[in-house]
Amino acid sequence: MNENLNLYSIALSITPGIKPVIAKKLLDLVGDAESVFLRRRELADLSEEVTPRLIEALDNPEVISRAAEEIHIAEKNNITILSYGSEHYPSRLKECEDASVVLFYKGNADLNVSKVISMVGTRKITHYGK
């Protein structure tokens, strides 16, 4: 597990105002999540979509410390973290515009096999869904 990749990917995913679509655009601009934070002042020169508000959000050291806490909790509970830049990140999910920058799972998983079964559910079922 590349701890820096996970640290900065988690930080990017929890930064207020940065949704997955924007996060992936930032990753495309500079290559990886760590560079997004380290080169945040240059981002406006690379894309018109990068606003001063976005740069200010990336300038918040609290997201890095919160991301470190998430890694600690994951390690303590044997939870695997998959960052968008990881070779194990599901290739089919990378094709989705709004795919999460970080995935968490517990147990064994090969998410790039040719056939996959998934289940989606809810904790609060609606009347329609009964």
C-alpha positions as a Markdown table, in Angstrom:
| # | Residue | x | y | z |
|---|---|---|---|---|
| 1 | Met | 0.0 | 0.0 | 0.0 |
| 2 | Asn | 1.4 | 3.4 | -1.0 |
| 3 | Glu | 0.7 | 5.4 | 2.1 |
| 4 | Asn | 1.3 | 8.8 | 0.4 |
| 5 | Leu | -1.0 | 7.9 | -2.5 |
| 6 | Asn | -3.7 | 6.9 | 0.0 |
| 7 | Leu | -3.1 | 9.9 | 2.4 |
| 8 | Tyr | -3.5 | 12.5 | -0.3 |
| 9 | Ser | -6.2 | 10.6 | -2.2 |
| 10 | Ile | -8.3 | 10.4 | 1.0 |
| 11 | Ala | -7.6 | 14.1 | 1.7 |
| 12 | Leu | -8.7 | 15.0 | -1.8 |
| 13 | Ser | -11.9 | 13.0 | -1.4 |
| 14 | Ile | -12.8 | 14.7 | 1.9 |
| 15 | Thr | -11.9 | 18.3 | 0.9 |
| 16 | Pro | -15.1 | 20.4 | 1.1 |
| 17 | Gly | -16.3 | 21.5 | -2.3 |
| 18 | Ile | -14.4 | 18.9 | -4.3 |
| 19 | Lys | -16.7 | 16.3 | -5.8 |
| 20 | Pro | -15.3 | 13.2 | -7.6 |
| 21 | Val | -15.7 | 14.8 | -11.1 |
| 22 | Ile | -13.5 | 17.8 | -10.0 |
| 23 | Ala | -11.1 | 15.5 | -8.2 |
| 24 | Lys | -10.5 | 13.4 | -11.2 |
| 25 | Lys | -10.0 | 16.5 | -13.4 |
| 26 | Leu | -7.4 | 17.7 | -10.9 |
| 27 | Leu | -5.7 | 14.3 | -11.0 |
| 28 | Asp | -5.6 | 14.5 | -14.8 |
| 29 | Leu | -4.0 | 17.9 | -14.6 |
| 30 | Val | -1.1 | 17.0 | -12.4 |
| 31 | Gly | -0.9 | 13.2 | -12.3 |
| 32 | Asp | -1.6 | 12.3 | -8.6 |
| 33 | Ala | -3.3 | 13.4 | -5.5 |
| 34 | Glu | -0.1 | 14.4 | -3.7 |
| 35 | Ser | 0.8 | 16.7 | -6.6 |
| 36 | Val | -2.7 | 18.3 | -6.4 |
| 37 | Phe | -1.9 | 19.5 | -2.9 |
| 38 | Leu | 1.8 | 20.3 | -3.4 |
| 39 | Arg | 1.1 | 22.2 | -6.7 |
| 40 | Arg | -2.2 | 23.8 | -5.6 |
| 41 | Arg | -1.0 | 27.3 | -6.3 |
| 42 | Glu | -0.2 | 26.4 | -9.9 |
| 43 | Leu | -3.5 | 24.7 | -10.6 |
| 44 | Ala | -5.2 | 28.0 | -11.7 |
| 45 | Asp | -2.6 | 28.4 | -14.4 |
| 46 | Leu | -3.3 | 24.9 | -15.7 |
| 47 | Ser | -7.1 | 25.1 | -15.9 |
| 48 | Glu | -9.7 | 27.9 | -16.0 |
| 49 | Glu | -12.0 | 25.6 | -13.9 |
| 50 | Val | -9.7 | 26.0 | -10.9 |
| 51 | Thr | -11.1 | 28.8 | -8.8 |
| 52 | Pro | -9.5 | 30.7 | -5.8 |
| 53 | Arg | -12.1 | 28.9 | -3.6 |
| 54 | Leu | -10.9 | 25.5 | -4.7 |
| 55 | Ile | -7.3 | 26.4 | -4.0 |
| 56 | Glu | -8.3 | 27.7 | -0.6 |
| 57 | Ala | -10.1 | 24.4 | 0.1 |
| 58 | Leu | -6.9 | 22.5 | -0.8 |
| 59 | Asp | -4.9 | 24.8 | 1.4 |
| 60 | Asn | -6.6 | 23.4 | 4.6 |
| 61 | Pro | -4.1 | 21.3 | 6.6 |
| 62 | Glu | -7.1 | 19.8 | 8.5 |
| 63 | Val | -8.0 | 17.5 | 5.6 |
| 64 | Ile | -4.5 | 15.9 | 5.7 |
| 65 | Ser | -4.8 | 15.2 | 9.4 |
| 66 | Arg | -8.3 | 13.8 | 8.9 |
| 67 | Ala | -7.0 | 11.6 | 6.1 |
| 68 | Ala | -4.2 | 10.3 | 8.4 |
| 69 | Glu | -6.9 | 9.4 | 10.9 |
| 70 | Glu | -8.9 | 7.5 | 8.3 |
| 71 | Ile | -5.7 | 5.5 | 7.4 |
| 72 | His | -5.1 | 4.7 | 11.0 |
| 73 | Ile | -8.7 | 3.5 | 11.5 |
| 74 | Ala | -8.5 | 1.4 | 8.3 |
| 75 | Glu | -5.2 | -0.2 | 9.3 |
| 76 | Lys | -6.6 | -0.9 | 12.8 |
| 77 | Asn | -9.6 | -2.7 | 11.3 |
| 78 | Asn | -7.9 | -4.5 | 8.4 |
| 79 | Ile | -9.6 | -2.4 | 5.8 |
| 80 | Thr | -7.9 | -2.0 | 2.4 |
| 81 | Ile | -7.8 | 1.4 | 0.8 |
| 82 | Leu | -7.8 | 1.6 | -3.0 |
| 83 | Ser | -6.9 | 5.0 | -4.5 |
| 84 | Tyr | -7.7 | 6.0 | -8.0 |
| 85 | Gly | -4.1 | 5.9 | -9.0 |
| 86 | Ser | -3.6 | 2.3 | -7.7 |
| 87 | Glu | -3.1 | -0.5 | -10.2 |
| 88 | His | -5.7 | -2.5 | -8.3 |
| 89 | Tyr | -8.4 | 0.2 | -8.6 |
| 90 | Pro | -11.3 | -1.3 | -10.7 |
| 91 | Ser | -10.6 | -0.5 | -14.4 |
| 92 | Arg | -14.3 | -0.4 | -15.2 |
| 93 | Leu | -15.0 | 2.1 | -12.5 |
| 94 | Lys | -12.3 | 4.4 | -13.9 |
| 95 | Glu | -14.6 | 4.8 | -16.9 |
| 96 | Cys | -17.3 | 6.4 | -14.8 |
| 97 | Glu | -17.0 | 10.2 | -14.7 |
| 98 | Asp | -18.1 | 10.4 | -11.1 |
| 99 | Ala | -16.3 | 7.4 | -9.7 |
| 100 | Ser | -14.9 | 7.8 | -6.1 |
| 101 | Val | -11.3 | 8.7 | -5.8 |
| 102 | Val | -10.9 | 6.3 | -2.9 |
| 103 | Leu | -12.5 | 2.9 | -2.2 |
| 104 | Phe | -12.5 | 1.0 | 1.1 |
| 105 | Tyr | -13.1 | -2.8 | 1.4 |
| 106 | Lys | -12.5 | -5.5 | 3.9 |
| 107 | Gly | -11.5 | -9.1 | 2.9 |
| 108 | Asn | -10.2 | -10.4 | -0.3 |
| 109 | Ala | -11.2 | -8.8 | -3.6 |
| 110 | Asp | -10.0 | -8.8 | -7.1 |
| 111 | Leu | -12.1 | -6.0 | -8.6 |
| 112 | Asn | -10.6 | -6.4 | -12.1 |
| 113 | Val | -11.8 | -9.9 | -12.9 |
| 114 | Ser | -13.8 | -10.4 | -16.0 |
| 115 | Lys | -17.1 | -11.0 | -14.2 |
| 116 | Val | -18.2 | -9.2 | -11.1 |
| 117 | Ile | -21.4 | -9.4 | -9.0 |
| 118 | Ser | -22.4 | -6.4 | -6.9 |
| 119 | Met | -25.2 | -5.6 | -4.6 |
| 120 | Val | -26.6 | -2.2 | -3.8 |
| 121 | Gly | -28.9 | -1.5 | -0.9 |
| 122 | Thr | -30.2 | 1.1 | 1.5 |
| 123 | Arg | -30.6 | 1.4 | 5.2 |
| 124 | Lys | -33.8 | 3.6 | 4.8 |
| 125 | Ile | -36.2 | 1.9 | 2.5 |
| 126 | Thr | -38.9 | 4.0 | 0.9 |
| 127 | His | -42.5 | 3.0 | 0.6 |
| 128 | Tyr | -41.9 | 2.6 | -3.1 |
| 129 | Gly | -39.1 | 0.2 | -2.5 |
| 130 | Lys | -41.0 | -2.2 | -0.2 |
